[in-house]
Amino acid sequence: MLEQYDDLLTVEEACEVLKMGKNALYSLLGTGTLKAFRNGRVWRIPKQAVIEFICSQSKLS
């Protein structure tokens, strides 16, 4: 599913994977719903965090 991406995704890549806009993604990042970290002003989202978010939202796990 996410094989084409590196282990750390940018905001743009995460938006593409999750098929959502930047404002919605920044909201998830701000509330901690989607686990990530900031490097200065740039968000880095671990690929595993995206997978866990998808599973939790779809009630797959």
C-alpha positions in Angstrom: 0.0 0.0 0.0 2.7 2.5 1.0 5.7 0.8 -0.5 6.5 3.7 -2.8 7.0 6.1 0.2 9.9 6.5 2.5 9.6 5.7 6.2 8.8 9.4 7.0 6.2 11.1 5.0 5.8 14.8 4.3 2.4 16.6 4.8 1.9 16.5 1.1 2.5 12.8 0.9 0.3 12.0 3.9 -2.5 14.1 2.3 -2.1 12.0 -0.9 -2.2 8.7 1.0 -5.1 9.7 3.2 -6.9 11.5 0.4 -7.6 14.6 2.5 -6.7 18.2 2.4 -4.0 19.9 4.3 -6.3 21.7 6.8 -7.8 18.4 7.8 -4.4 16.8 8.2 -3.0 19.7 10.2 -6.0 19.3 12.5 -5.2 15.6 13.0 -1.6 16.5 13.7 -2.5 19.3 16.1 -4.8 17.2 18.2 -2.4 14.2 18.2 -4.8 11.9 16.5 -2.2 11.2 13.9 1.2 10.7 15.6 4.0 12.7 14.1 6.8 15.1 15.0 8.1 18.4 13.9 11.6 19.2 12.7 11.6 22.9 13.0 8.6 24.1 11.0 8.3 20.9 9.0 6.0 18.0 10.1 7.3 14.4 9.6 4.8 11.6 9.7 6.0 8.0 10.2 4.6 5.6 7.7 3.6 3.3 10.5 1.6 6.0 12.2 -0.4 6.5 9.0 -1.1 2.7 8.8 -2.2 2.7 12.5 -4.4 5.7 11.9 -6.1 4.0 8.9 -6.7 0.8 10.9 -8.1 2.6 13.9 -10.4 4.8 11.9 -11.7 1.8 9.9 -12.0 -0.4 13.0 -9.8 -3.0 11.4 -7.7 -3.7 14.5 
